[in-house]
Every structure is written in structure tokens, then in C-alpha cells.
Amino acid sequence: MILSLLIVAFTFVGLGRLSTDFTHAGYFHKNDTWLVEFNKFEQTFGNDDSVIIAVKNGDGLFNKDSIELLHHLTNKMWQLPDIIRVDSITNYQRVYAEGDDINVEPLVSTLKSYTENEIGELKRIAKKDEILTGYLLSEDTSMTLLVGTLRPSNGKPLDIKPVVTAARDLLANTSLQGHEFHLVGAPLIVQSFADASEADNAKIIPALLLACIAIMYYVLRNAWCVFYAMVIVVLSSIGSLGLAGWLGVQMTSITTVLPQITIGLAVAGCIHILVTYRLAQQGFTDKNAAVKYALTKNVKPTLLTALTTAIGFLSFKFSDIKTIADLGIAASVSVLYVWTLTYLMLSSLLFILPFGYNKKQPLLISKNTVSKFVNKVSNNRKGVLIAYVAFVIASVAAATMVRVDADPIGYFSKEHELRKGVNEIDQTIGSARNIEIMVNAGCENCAQKPEFLNKVAEFESFIESRKEIVQVVSIVDILKSTNRALNYGDDSSYRLGETQQGIAQQLLFYTMGLPKGLSVDNRVSSHNDAIRLTVFWKVGSSSKALEEIAIINKEAKRLNLDATVTGKYSLYQRQESYVVGSFLSSVGIAFLLITAVLWVAFKSWKLSLIALLTNLTPLLVGGLGLWVMGENLNVGTVLVVSITLGIAVDDTLHIITEYQRQKSKGQSPKTAFTQVFSETGVGLYGTTLVLVFAFGASLLSTFVPFQVFGILTAAVLVTALVIDLTVLPAIMLRKPKEQAIHQSDEVLEAGKFKKVKQQ
């Protein structure tokens, strides 16, 4: 008991080291090529994080009340925490010729009161502008965006909660009849991940604990035994977070599922021991003898389950997705911690405390019913095996039709503020999603060379010609507008200057007319050796995004441009390309290591392969389930197979271990299975029920991938139990005729079982 308390104290100290990271960085390893490229982009052009407010008026925004509202919101956005720049149609800097004068000034002046005719002229100018439509303004002028850019992070993640909270408060206190408001942007994605995780755990964990208490009492029929188990469960779930702190694992939208996983595994382990203990009370007059019997009988299967489950999680360590790798490390260590705590503390509680020992029967399964069931499986073994093979074929066929795809915005429910806002902007302006492209000129001031800029202009035109592209914003557009203004507004002069000196002068002229905070350093590097293109597109699918990025890269290569596609939204979509690699590596490693563990445990390749064969369930049900639900394989659903692979083996291990024990006593195969299912069946039923609730509780999540994860995991575990109760005995049992024919084989097999020591 003292040792277990010291271990718990050690894990609790780790809670002080626990940190969170819901940003893009939480998904990528530090040396990831795409993350390195993005960091270089931010060092060159500053933070690309923007808080975006969308304002919509079905009657249009070019009226006095709407313009006054937009002025008010623009001014207020400048006052939000960490905002260093605000772009809106009211402060949009346009360059134009007026007689012999060249002007650089806001589209809508705050110093002037406009007449209706003047407002109509502003509307005409805005709709004609080459940049505004599809960027800050919808084509029908019913919606506009106010974009607040955050200050550079300087290598450390910004705390975006204050700015998101302030932006939400701003909109909560802003209203105008006929106008609706939406809040979107990368900071809102990050904060929404954090909010969803916090809200989900606040709902899921209490509901899960209550469900565990109810299920355990239903199975054990003893309140004290339930109390003992809950002590282990609570200490395990909190301890897993402490271990994550010691391991340096940060909490993300993925790793926050750790307590949920730990609770399920802790309850499952306790139920196996406590069910055996409660059944042993019927035959032992001495409490300590019953405890010793329960612990001894379950030590091998529970330890093997802990090892295989830990291996399943540890296989994530090799994932290219950082947060999945972190979950694998934390969960694998937590699994072993749970098993250690269960055997040290639960055993101590059972030995030391006098409570929980009575002759009241726990949940029982009639041996007569079990015997009939085993006979039925034996008599219909061919039918069972044919049905299983058909299930395998159908599942494999379905799995081949599952796509690797995701949409970061689609991770949230349809009613979520972020998703609603993005959908509204997509439908009205054209896009709330963008990628960034950094084009290196190769040397200082080379970004002002006409030959370089003309290539970039051609590159930009190609991108704009793509069906999915809404708008491309760059310094090229500004230089073209400035050149036109210097040529008295002649539209035929909307082109780049012909000399580097002329272009440099045009850029200087334009920047001299800009107000403070609206410089072009977010479009061209300080050394004039690189420029930035912001591409607004309608691409939501990660697979489509990767396809479009490949096309853009190919065109850049054709033009001999050193272009890098990056941006936070690009990072979120690109991570899905790691999913298949993570899936194959984790499943492959898990299969090999689990096979090795089973062989060491059973000393039989035959039993090891039978155990693994029946536990192809995660692969089969996972693929079939995704196809049936119309879902894709992504960063959330890829967890299902590797997590359940180790857990699903639990039932098989208990069945085979107890089967070996019964066979070593000289029992026939049928009698052995009847004894296994009647004694161990309650534990299998109880643990599966708990685990189904543990993972199924993810249905309460507002994070869509976790909802799918919960459904699939619960389905896998139920199917695994059904297969263990039917396919496993169908493989290992033979009909009487077959037994006679293979009698010599049976004798040899029985001899092997006798060599296995009784646990």
C-alpha cells in the first residue's frame, strides 16, 4: 500500500508540469519540413494569424448606418489584445489619379459625411477594384470582412484566449437592425479546439464515472467492491495526466482523450479481478484465500492485456503527427501504471479492509445456458467460420473504398459558431480559407526586378485561373494599381513597371502615403528579397488541397520560381497526408510486437495466431464502419484501429488463458469452454460494457472526429466480444467425428497444455 501511495504521489507532482497546446504546432514535430517552412514564412512576413469579423446586411452595406457601423468596428478591433493591424473596406488604401494629383487614401474617409450619391460612387469604386471583391467584400456588397492581424509570436505561441474573448465580447455588445455578425479566423480555430476539449471533458468524464459505477454495481452486486474499484479509477485517470506532465506531453484536442481511455482500462482491469473475487467468495470461507485466488488467476491475462494495449498505444510513437505520437507515449505508460496500481493498491484494499466480503451472489451466467451455447457453436462451426470469412471479405472490400480526407472546419458541429461563420462567408464572399505562398527572389532588392515580378504575375494569373480560387492578394496588384495611377488612371496601364528603378520608386511612393500600421511589410520582405501571395480558395477537403498545392508547386517549378506553399490552414490540411503512414506504421508495429508477446505467453504459434486472427476485428470493423457511415480516415479516426487492437485482445487473452488452465486439468475442449464462459464470461461482459461506455461517451463530444471515434471503437469492442464467443471456439472445437479422426492430435495437444503451469 505504501509503495502504491508513493507512486500516486509521484504522478500527482507531474500535474504541475502539464501544459496545453491547441495551436498548429501541437500537431507537428519541431523538425517537420512543413513546420520549418512555416516558421521561416512567419519570420519573414510576421504572424499570419487573423481574427476575422464578418458583417452581413442583405440590403447591402453601402449605406450611412452600415458605414458608420464598420468604422466603429474597425476602430474597436485596433483595441483588441495583440492586434497590430486591421484591414477593412473603410481603411482599404486605394491609389488613384485625380487630375494631375496621385492619391493614396482610405476608400471611406472617417472625416467626411457622405451623401447618398457619394455612397453610390463608393460602391461602384469598390466593386471595380481588382483586389477588394473576394477578399474583403462580396460581389453583391452584402458582406464584408474586418481582418485583425496578431503581433508576431517571436518563437513562442501567443495566448490567443484574450483576443478571442475580447472579439466575442465586442460582437456581443454590437448590434444593428438587419445586420448579422460572424467571428472566424485561425485564432478562433485554436480557441474552439480548447473550448471543445474543456467542455467535452466536463460532460464526458462525470457521465462516464456514473456509468462505470452503475455497471460495476450491476455486475458485482457489492457497493464496497465498487468503491475499491472507483478509488483505482480516479487515481488512475488523474495519475495519467501527471505522467503526461512528467513525459512532457502537452494537452491537445487529441491527447485530452487520455483520462477517458485510462478510466475505461482501469475499470476493465478491476472488474476482472473483482468478479473472480466475488465468485470465489461462494467457495472460500477465508476472505484472504478468495483474494489470493482472484489475483493469481488474473495476473497473467491482465498483465498480457496491459502489455498488448501498451504496445498498441506505443506504436503511435512513430507517427509523423506529433500529437498522436504524444498520445501513444502517454497512454502506453498510463496503461502500465494502471495495471501496477491495480495490483498494488486494489490487492491491499482487499486484504486490509474487512468490507466487501459476503455470500451475496454477483451477476451469474447459468452453466446450463453456456453449455447449450457451446454445443450450438460446435455443431455449427462451419457456418460460423463461413460467416466470419464472408464478414472479412465484405469488410476488406468496404475498407478499400474509404478515403483519406478531412476538413478542419468540419471537425466542429454544424451549429458551432466557427463552422456557421465559415459556411456563411464561403457562400457570400467566396472563401474564408486561405493558403500563403512565399516566393523568394534570390537576393536583396531582387523582388523589385521586372523579370521576377512578371513571372510572379504570370504565376498569380495561373492560380486565379483555377476553378477553386476566389482571389489572390499580393504586392503585384498594388504595383499595377500604382502604375495605373501614375499614368492618369489609364486602365491599359494596369501592369508592372518596366525598370527596377521605376518599380522601386512606385513602391516608395505608395508606402509614403500609407497610414501607420498599414505598411506593405506583410507583402514584401524587409530586404526586398521575397514576396507573399495570399490565396483565398473554396477548398475544404484535405485531399483536394494537396492536389491543388501539387499543381501550384508544379507551375512554380515551370516558371523557375522558388515558391513555398504554407500558412496555418495549409498545415492543418497537409497533416492528413501523414495519416496513412501513421496508420500503416502503428498497425504493423503493433501486430508484430503483440504477436511476439502472445507467443512468449502461450509458447504456441498456433494459439498466438488464433488470438491475432480473431482480433483482426479493429481493422475490419473500422474500415467497414467508416464506409457505412460515409466517413473518411483522418487524424481522429486513425486512432481507432491501433487503440482497439491492444484492448480487443483482452477478451481473447482471458479466454485462452483460462482455456489452457481448464485443459491442463484434463477437461475436454467443450467442457473447458463451458467452464471458461461460465466463470470468465461475466468479467468479459462487464469489461466490454464498461469500455463501450468509456469510448462511446465520445458521442457527447462537440468534436466530430471524436464522435466517429466513439461509435467505431464501441462497435469494434462489441464485435470483438461476439467473435471471441463464437469464432474462437469454432476454430478450436471439433465435431465428434473430427475428434475421433484427430484423436492422436488431441492427445498431443493435451500434452502441450499440461506443460502450462496453472496460474
JOLINJO-V837607 format. One record per residue. N is the residue number from 1. RES is the residue in three letters. PHI is phi in degrees with one decimal (none if undefined). OMEGA is omega in whole degrees, 0 to 359 (NA if undefined). Layout:
n = {N;N}
res = {RES;RES}
phi = {PHI;PHI}
omega = {OMEGA;OMEGA}
This chain:
n = {1;2;3;4;5;6;7;8;9;10;11;12;13;14;15;16;17;18;19;20;21;22;23;24;25;26;27;28;29;30;31;32;33;34;35;36;37;38;39;40;41;42;43;44;45;46;47;48;49;50;51;52;53;54;55;56;57;58;59;60;61;62;63;64;65;66;67;68;69;70;71;72;73;74;75;76;77;78;79;80;81;82;83;84;85;86;87;88;89;90;91;92;93;94;95;96;97;98;99;100;101;102;103;104;105;106;107;108;109;110;111;112;113;114;115;116;117;118;119;120;121;122;123;124;125;126;127;128;129;130;131;132;133;134;135;136;137;138;139;140;141;142;143;144;145;146;147;148;149;150;151;152;153;154;155;156;157;158;159;160;161;162;163;164;165;166;167;168;169;170;171;172;173;174;175;176;177;178;179;180;181;182;183;184;185;186;187;188;189;190;191;192;193;194;195;196;197;198;199;200;201;202;203;204;205;206;207;208;209;210;211;212;213;214;215;216;217;218;219;220;221;222;223;224;225;226;227;228;229;230;231;232;233;234;235;236;237;238;239;240;241;242;243;244;245;246;247;248;249;250;251;252;253;254;255;256;257;258;259;260;261;262;263;264;265;266;267;268;269;270;271;272;273;274;275;276;277;278;279;280;281;282;283;284;285;286;287;288;289;290;291;292;293;294;295;296;297;298;299;300;301;302;303;304;305;306;307;308;309;310;311;312;313;314;315;316;317;318;319;320;321;322;323;324;325;326;327;328;329;330;331;332;333;334;335;336;337;338;339;340;341;342;343;344;345;346;347;348;349;350;351;352;353;354;355;356;357;358;359;360;361;362;363;364;365;366;367;368;369;370;371;372;373;374;375;376;377;378;379;380;381;382;383;384;385;386;387;388;389;390;391;392;393;394;395;396;397;398;399;400;401;402;403;404;405;406;407;408;409;410;411;412;413;414;415;416;417;418;419;420;421;422;423;424;425;426;427;428;429;430;431;432;433;434;435;436;437;438;439;440;441;442;443;444;445;446;447;448;449;450;451;452;453;454;455;456;457;458;459;460;461;462;463;464;465;466;467;468;469;470;471;472;473;474;475;476;477;478;479;480;481;482;483;484;485;486;487;488;489;490;491;492;493;494;495;496;497;498;499;500;501;502;503;504;505;506;507;508;509;510;511;512;513;514;515;516;517;518;519;520;521;522;523;524;525;526;527;528;529;530;531;532;533;534;535;536;537;538;539;540;541;542;543;544;545;546;547;548;549;550;551;552;553;554;555;556;557;558;559;560;561;562;563;564;565;566;567;568;569;570;571;572;573;574;575;576;577;578;579;580;581;582;583;584;585;586;587;588;589;590;591;592;593;594;595;596;597;598;599;600;601;602;603;604;605;606;607;608;609;610;611;612;613;614;615;616;617;618;619;620;621;622;623;624;625;626;627;628;629;630;631;632;633;634;635;636;637;638;639;640;641;642;643;644;645;646;647;648;649;650;651;652;653;654;655;656;657;658;659;660;661;662;663;664;665;666;667;668;669;670;671;672;673;674;675;676;677;678;679;680;681;682;683;684;685;686;687;688;689;690;691;692;693;694;695;696;697;698;699;700;701;702;703;704;705;706;707;708;709;710;711;712;713;714;715;716;717;718;719;720;721;722;723;724;725;726;727;728;729;730;731;732;733;734;735;736;737;738;739;740;741;742;743;744;745;746;747;748;749;750;751;752;753;754;755;756;757;758;759}
res = {MET;ILE;LEU;SER;LEU;LEU;ILE;VAL;ALA;PHE;THR;PHE;VAL;GLY;LEU;GLY;ARG;LEU;SER;THR;ASP;PHE;THR;HIS;ALA;GLY;TYR;PHE;HIS;LYS;ASN;ASP;THR;TRP;LEU;VAL;GLU;PHE;ASN;LYS;PHE;GLU;GLN;THR;PHE;GLY;ASN;ASP;ASP;SER;VAL;ILE;ILE;ALA;VAL;LYS;ASN;GLY;ASP;GLY;LEU;PHE;ASN;LYS;ASP;SER;ILE;GLU;LEU;LEU;HIS;HIS;LEU;THR;ASN;LYS;MET;TRP;GLN;LEU;PRO;ASP;ILE;ILE;ARG;VAL;ASP;SER;ILE;THR;ASN;TYR;GLN;ARG;VAL;TYR;ALA;GLU;GLY;ASP;ASP;ILE;ASN;VAL;GLU;PRO;LEU;VAL;SER;THR;LEU;LYS;SER;TYR;THR;GLU;ASN;GLU;ILE;GLY;GLU;LEU;LYS;ARG;ILE;ALA;LYS;LYS;ASP;GLU;ILE;LEU;THR;GLY;TYR;LEU;LEU;SER;GLU;ASP;THR;SER;MET;THR;LEU;LEU;VAL;GLY;THR;LEU;ARG;PRO;SER;ASN;GLY;LYS;PRO;LEU;ASP;ILE;LYS;PRO;VAL;VAL;THR;ALA;ALA;ARG;ASP;LEU;LEU;ALA;ASN;THR;SER;LEU;GLN;GLY;HIS;GLU;PHE;HIS;LEU;VAL;GLY;ALA;PRO;LEU;ILE;VAL;GLN;SER;PHE;ALA;ASP;ALA;SER;GLU;ALA;ASP;ASN;ALA;LYS;ILE;ILE;PRO;ALA;LEU;LEU;LEU;ALA;CYS;ILE;ALA;ILE;MET;TYR;TYR;VAL;LEU;ARG;ASN;ALA;TRP;CYS;VAL;PHE;TYR;ALA;MET;VAL;ILE;VAL;VAL;LEU;SER;SER;ILE;GLY;SER;LEU;GLY;LEU;ALA;GLY;TRP;LEU;GLY;VAL;GLN;MET;THR;SER;ILE;THR;THR;VAL;LEU;PRO;GLN;ILE;THR;ILE;GLY;LEU;ALA;VAL;ALA;GLY;CYS;ILE;HIS;ILE;LEU;VAL;THR;TYR;ARG;LEU;ALA;GLN;GLN;GLY;PHE;THR;ASP;LYS;ASN;ALA;ALA;VAL;LYS;TYR;ALA;LEU;THR;LYS;ASN;VAL;LYS;PRO;THR;LEU;LEU;THR;ALA;LEU;THR;THR;ALA;ILE;GLY;PHE;LEU;SER;PHE;LYS;PHE;SER;ASP;ILE;LYS;THR;ILE;ALA;ASP;LEU;GLY;ILE;ALA;ALA;SER;VAL;SER;VAL;LEU;TYR;VAL;TRP;THR;LEU;THR;TYR;LEU;MET;LEU;SER;SER;LEU;LEU;PHE;ILE;LEU;PRO;PHE;GLY;TYR;ASN;LYS;LYS;GLN;PRO;LEU;LEU;ILE;SER;LYS;ASN;THR;VAL;SER;LYS;PHE;VAL;ASN;LYS;VAL;SER;ASN;ASN;ARG;LYS;GLY;VAL;LEU;ILE;ALA;TYR;VAL;ALA;PHE;VAL;ILE;ALA;SER;VAL;ALA;ALA;ALA;THR;MET;VAL;ARG;VAL;ASP;ALA;ASP;PRO;ILE;GLY;TYR;PHE;SER;LYS;GLU;HIS;GLU;LEU;ARG;LYS;GLY;VAL;ASN;GLU;ILE;ASP;GLN;THR;ILE;GLY;SER;ALA;ARG;ASN;ILE;GLU;ILE;MET;VAL;ASN;ALA;GLY;CYS;GLU;ASN;CYS;ALA;GLN;LYS;PRO;GLU;PHE;LEU;ASN;LYS;VAL;ALA;GLU;PHE;GLU;SER;PHE;ILE;GLU;SER;ARG;LYS;GLU;ILE;VAL;GLN;VAL;VAL;SER;ILE;VAL;ASP;ILE;LEU;LYS;SER;THR;ASN;ARG;ALA;LEU;ASN;TYR;GLY;ASP;ASP;SER;SER;TYR;ARG;LEU;GLY;GLU;THR;GLN;GLN;GLY;ILE;ALA;GLN;GLN;LEU;LEU;PHE;TYR;THR;MET;GLY;LEU;PRO;LYS;GLY;LEU;SER;VAL;ASP;ASN;ARG;VAL;SER;SER;HIS;ASN;ASP;ALA;ILE;ARG;LEU;THR;VAL;PHE;TRP;LYS;VAL;GLY;SER;SER;SER;LYS;ALA;LEU;GLU;GLU;ILE;ALA;ILE;ILE;ASN;LYS;GLU;ALA;LYS;ARG;LEU;ASN;LEU;ASP;ALA;THR;VAL;THR;GLY;LYS;TYR;SER;LEU;TYR;GLN;ARG;GLN;GLU;SER;TYR;VAL;VAL;GLY;SER;PHE;LEU;SER;SER;VAL;GLY;ILE;ALA;PHE;LEU;LEU;ILE;THR;ALA;VAL;LEU;TRP;VAL;ALA;PHE;LYS;SER;TRP;LYS;LEU;SER;LEU;ILE;ALA;LEU;LEU;THR;ASN;LEU;THR;PRO;LEU;LEU;VAL;GLY;GLY;LEU;GLY;LEU;TRP;VAL;MET;GLY;GLU;ASN;LEU;ASN;VAL;GLY;THR;VAL;LEU;VAL;VAL;SER;ILE;THR;LEU;GLY;ILE;ALA;VAL;ASP;ASP;THR;LEU;HIS;ILE;ILE;THR;GLU;TYR;GLN;ARG;GLN;LYS;SER;LYS;GLY;GLN;SER;PRO;LYS;THR;ALA;PHE;THR;GLN;VAL;PHE;SER;GLU;THR;GLY;VAL;GLY;LEU;TYR;GLY;THR;THR;LEU;VAL;LEU;VAL;PHE;ALA;PHE;GLY;ALA;SER;LEU;LEU;SER;THR;PHE;VAL;PRO;PHE;GLN;VAL;PHE;GLY;ILE;LEU;THR;ALA;ALA;VAL;LEU;VAL;THR;ALA;LEU;VAL;ILE;ASP;LEU;THR;VAL;LEU;PRO;ALA;ILE;MET;LEU;ARG;LYS;PRO;LYS;GLU;GLN;ALA;ILE;HIS;GLN;SER;ASP;GLU;VAL;LEU;GLU;ALA;GLY;LYS;PHE;LYS;LYS;VAL;LYS;GLN;GLN}
phi = {none;-62.1;-62.4;-64.4;-66.8;-65.5;-63.8;-62.1;-60.0;-60.9;-65.8;-65.6;-61.5;-65.8;-60.7;-69.0;-94.7;-70.8;-135.3;-121.5;-154.8;-97.5;-82.2;-59.6;-62.6;-68.2;-100.2;-124.7;-67.9;-58.5;-93.9;-61.2;-56.9;-67.2;-69.5;-61.5;-63.5;-66.4;-61.1;-64.5;-59.8;-65.4;-65.1;-86.2;-117.2;88.5;-65.6;-97.5;-72.1;-138.9;-88.6;-117.2;-107.6;-101.1;-118.5;-127.6;-137.1;-56.8;-88.6;102.4;-103.5;-91.3;-147.8;-58.8;-64.6;-66.9;-63.9;-62.9;-62.4;-66.4;-60.2;-61.3;-65.9;-61.1;-64.2;-67.8;-65.8;-60.9;-91.1;-69.6;-57.2;68.2;-83.4;-115.1;-158.3;-129.6;-114.3;-149.9;-68.3;-76.9;-113.0;-62.6;-87.2;-109.8;-112.0;-152.5;-99.4;-136.6;68.7;-91.2;-94.3;-111.2;-116.7;-123.0;-153.2;-63.0;-59.0;-122.4;-80.8;-83.2;-97.0;-128.7;-100.4;-91.2;-82.9;-61.3;-66.1;-67.7;-65.8;-62.3;-67.5;-60.9;-63.1;-63.8;-64.3;-63.6;-69.0;-82.4;-61.0;-70.8;-102.4;-56.3;-66.1;89.1;-113.9;-109.8;-142.3;-78.5;-62.1;-90.6;60.5;-91.1;-137.5;-137.9;-116.0;-112.8;-110.3;-103.5;-87.9;-83.3;-66.2;-59.6;-83.2;54.5;86.1;-118.7;-58.8;-75.3;-81.9;-86.5;-60.1;-59.7;-71.3;-67.9;-62.5;-64.5;-66.6;-63.6;-64.0;-60.2;-70.5;-64.0;-101.2;-118.5;-154.5;-157.3;-53.8;87.6;-110.7;-125.4;-127.7;-136.7;-118.5;-137.4;117.8;-57.0;-59.5;-70.5;-61.0;-60.4;-67.4;-66.8;-59.6;-65.3;-61.6;-63.4;-63.6;-65.5;-67.1;-64.3;-63.9;-65.3;-91.1;-72.1;-60.7;-60.0;-63.4;-66.6;-63.2;-63.7;-64.2;-64.3;-60.8;-63.9;-66.3;-64.8;-68.0;-60.9;-83.1;-88.4;57.8;-151.1;-64.8;-67.4;-64.1;-63.6;-61.9;-57.5;-62.9;-68.2;-60.6;-64.2;-62.1;-65.0;-64.6;-69.1;-66.1;-69.4;-62.3;-62.9;-68.7;-63.5;-63.9;-60.6;-62.9;-63.0;-82.4;76.4;-84.2;-89.0;-80.5;-125.6;-63.8;-91.9;-73.1;-67.8;-78.8;-55.2;-60.4;-62.7;-63.2;-63.4;-59.5;-59.6;-69.0;-65.3;-64.1;-60.8;-63.8;-65.1;-62.0;-57.3;-69.4;-71.4;-64.1;-61.7;-62.8;-67.7;-69.2;-66.3;-63.5;-74.3;-116.2;-106.9;-86.0;-101.8;-59.9;-62.2;-66.3;-65.8;-63.3;-60.8;-62.7;-63.8;-68.2;-66.5;-64.3;-98.4;-62.3;-68.2;-64.0;-69.8;-66.4;-62.8;-62.1;-60.8;-66.0;-67.4;-66.5;-61.8;-64.4;-57.6;-71.9;-63.7;-62.4;-67.5;-54.1;-94.0;-70.9;-76.8;-93.7;-56.6;-66.3;-71.8;-61.4;-64.6;-60.9;-59.8;-64.7;-63.9;-69.7;-64.2;-66.8;-64.6;-60.9;-68.1;-63.1;-62.0;-63.5;-62.1;-64.2;-61.2;-75.6;-80.8;-85.8;-62.2;-62.0;-64.0;-61.7;-68.1;-74.8;-80.5;-81.9;-85.6;-89.1;89.8;-112.7;-155.1;-90.8;-65.9;-72.9;-78.7;-61.0;-123.6;-115.4;-57.4;-65.4;-64.7;-63.5;-64.0;-60.6;-61.6;-64.8;-62.7;-62.3;-65.8;-63.5;-62.6;-71.8;-119.0;-61.6;-64.0;-62.8;-63.1;-68.7;-64.4;-61.9;-66.5;-62.2;-62.4;-62.9;-62.2;-62.8;-62.9;-67.6;-62.7;-61.5;-66.6;-62.8;-67.5;-96.5;-80.8;-97.9;-92.6;-163.5;-167.5;-134.8;-52.0;-70.1;-71.2;-66.2;-99.0;-64.5;-61.8;-91.7;-68.2;-56.2;-66.2;-64.9;-62.7;-65.3;-62.9;-62.5;-66.0;-67.2;-57.6;-76.6;-102.8;-83.2;128.3;-166.3;-113.7;-118.4;-149.9;-119.3;-114.6;-128.1;-103.3;-111.3;-83.8;-86.2;105.8;-159.7;-61.2;69.7;-71.2;-71.5;-101.6;-73.5;-58.8;-64.0;-69.1;-66.1;-67.2;-64.8;-64.0;-62.8;-65.7;-60.0;-64.4;-64.1;-62.8;-61.7;-64.8;-76.6;-68.9;-59.4;-83.3;-88.8;-98.1;-161.4;-124.7;-115.2;-157.4;-67.0;-58.5;-63.4;-66.4;-64.8;-64.5;-64.0;-66.1;-62.3;-65.1;-63.1;-69.9;-107.5;61.5;77.1;-70.7;-60.9;-70.2;-95.8;-76.2;-157.0;-79.5;-65.5;-93.8;-127.7;-63.3;-63.5;-64.1;-65.3;-61.9;-68.0;-61.8;-64.5;-62.7;-59.3;-65.7;-67.0;-65.0;-91.4;-85.3;-74.5;-61.8;92.6;-123.0;-73.2;-100.5;-68.7;-89.9;-118.5;-136.5;-67.3;-62.5;-97.9;53.3;-114.8;-159.2;-128.4;-119.1;-113.3;-103.9;-106.7;-96.0;-137.1;-97.3;-79.1;-108.3;-75.4;-67.1;-65.4;-67.6;-61.8;-63.0;-64.7;-66.9;-62.7;-63.3;-65.7;-63.1;-62.6;-64.1;-67.0;-61.0;-64.9;-61.8;-84.8;60.5;-103.8;-87.0;-111.8;-123.6;-85.2;-152.3;106.7;-62.9;-65.5;-62.0;-62.8;-59.3;-78.5;-69.7;-61.5;-65.1;-68.6;-84.7;-61.8;-62.4;-60.6;-63.0;-64.2;-65.0;-67.4;-67.3;-67.5;-61.4;-64.2;-60.8;-60.5;-63.5;-69.0;-65.2;-59.5;-62.3;-62.4;-63.9;-65.0;-62.1;-72.2;-96.8;55.2;-151.9;-65.4;-60.5;-66.0;-63.4;-69.7;-62.8;-60.9;-71.8;-58.9;-70.0;-103.0;-74.0;-48.6;-56.7;-64.3;-68.6;-68.1;-60.0;-66.4;-63.6;-63.7;-61.2;-66.9;-62.0;-81.4;71.6;-99.1;-108.7;-80.1;-147.3;-62.2;-87.9;-76.4;-65.0;-69.9;-56.9;-63.5;-66.8;-67.1;-77.1;-58.4;-72.0;-70.4;-64.2;-66.9;-52.6;-61.1;-61.4;-61.6;-64.6;-66.8;-67.6;-60.8;-70.0;-62.7;-60.1;-64.2;-69.0;-65.8;-66.7;-84.8;92.7;-73.0;-72.4;-54.6;-65.0;-63.0;-61.7;-67.1;-62.0;-66.4;-61.4;-70.4;-75.4;-91.1;-91.0;-57.5;-62.0;-63.7;-62.9;-63.1;-65.4;-66.1;-62.9;-61.8;-64.7;-66.2;-62.2;-69.2;-60.8;-87.5;-64.3;-61.7;-64.3;-61.8;-77.7;-70.7;-91.2;-95.5;-55.9;-57.6;-72.2;-63.4;-65.0;-57.1;-63.8;-62.7;-65.3;-63.7;-61.8;-64.2;-61.9;-67.5;-66.1;-63.3;-60.4;-65.3;-59.6;-66.9;-64.6;-84.0;-120.5;-66.8;-59.5;-67.2;-64.0;-72.5;-91.1;-96.5;-128.5;-70.1;-50.6;-61.0;-66.0;-66.3;-66.7;-62.1;-103.7;-59.3;-63.3;-63.9;-64.7;-62.2;-61.7;-65.1;-62.1;-61.4;-64.1;-66.3;-67.0;-77.9;-78.9;-70.8;-69.5;-95.3}
omega = {181;180;180;178;177;178;179;179;179;181;182;177;180;179;179;180;185;179;181;173;180;179;177;184;180;183;186;173;185;182;179;184;182;178;178;179;180;178;177;178;180;178;182;188;180;183;177;176;179;170;186;175;176;179;182;173;183;180;180;184;181;173;187;183;181;180;177;178;181;174;181;181;178;179;180;180;176;184;179;180;173;177;181;181;176;177;177;180;181;178;178;185;178;179;184;178;176;188;178;182;174;185;169;185;181;177;181;182;177;185;186;174;188;172;179;179;180;177;176;178;177;179;180;180;182;182;181;184;185;185;191;183;183;179;179;188;176;183;180;178;179;180;175;179;171;188;178;182;181;179;178;182;179;176;179;181;177;172;187;181;180;183;178;178;180;179;177;179;179;180;179;181;180;178;174;185;178;183;174;187;177;179;180;179;182;178;180;175;181;182;178;175;181;180;182;180;180;181;181;180;179;178;191;185;178;180;180;180;178;179;179;179;181;182;181;179;178;182;188;181;179;185;182;177;176;178;178;181;182;174;179;183;183;180;179;183;178;180;179;177;177;178;176;177;178;183;180;179;181;177;176;178;178;186;178;177;184;180;179;178;183;179;180;182;180;179;181;179;180;182;180;182;185;176;178;179;181;178;180;180;180;184;180;176;181;182;183;178;178;179;181;180;182;181;182;182;187;186;182;181;180;178;178;177;179;181;182;178;178;178;178;178;184;178;177;185;185;179;176;178;190;185;176;176;179;178;180;180;183;183;180;178;181;179;180;176;180;181;180;180;180;183;179;187;181;179;179;179;181;180;189;186;183;186;174;180;175;185;179;186;172;176;182;173;183;180;178;178;180;181;178;181;180;178;180;178;181;182;182;186;179;178;179;182;177;179;179;178;178;178;179;182;180;181;179;179;179;182;180;181;179;181;172;186;178;173;182;179;180;176;183;181;183;181;181;184;182;182;179;180;180;180;180;179;178;183;187;180;179;181;171;183;179;170;179;176;176;181;180;180;175;180;181;180;179;178;177;180;181;183;177;183;178;174;178;179;177;177;180;179;178;181;181;180;180;185;186;185;179;183;173;182;179;178;179;180;180;179;177;179;179;178;178;180;180;176;173;175;179;183;178;179;176;182;180;177;186;181;179;180;180;179;179;179;178;180;178;179;182;184;178;181;183;175;180;178;181;180;181;180;173;180;179;184;183;179;181;179;178;175;186;173;175;185;176;183;183;184;176;182;179;179;177;179;179;178;180;179;178;179;179;179;180;179;178;179;179;180;181;177;176;186;178;177;183;184;184;181;176;179;180;182;183;182;181;178;178;189;183;178;178;181;184;182;183;180;180;180;181;180;182;183;179;177;180;180;181;180;178;183;187;183;183;176;181;180;180;181;177;179;180;181;180;181;164;183;181;179;185;182;179;180;180;181;178;180;180;182;181;181;181;173;181;186;178;186;180;180;190;188;185;179;185;180;179;183;183;179;183;181;181;181;180;181;183;179;180;177;177;182;180;179;180;177;179;181;174;181;181;180;180;180;177;179;180;185;181;181;185;184;180;179;179;179;182;181;178;180;179;182;177;177;182;181;178;178;178;176;179;182;174;181;190;179;178;175;178;178;180;180;183;182;178;180;179;184;177;180;179;179;180;180;179;181;183;185;182;177;179;178;189;179;175;175;182;181;181;180;179;180;184;184;181;178;181;180;179;181;178;178;179;182;181;179;180;182;177;182;NA}
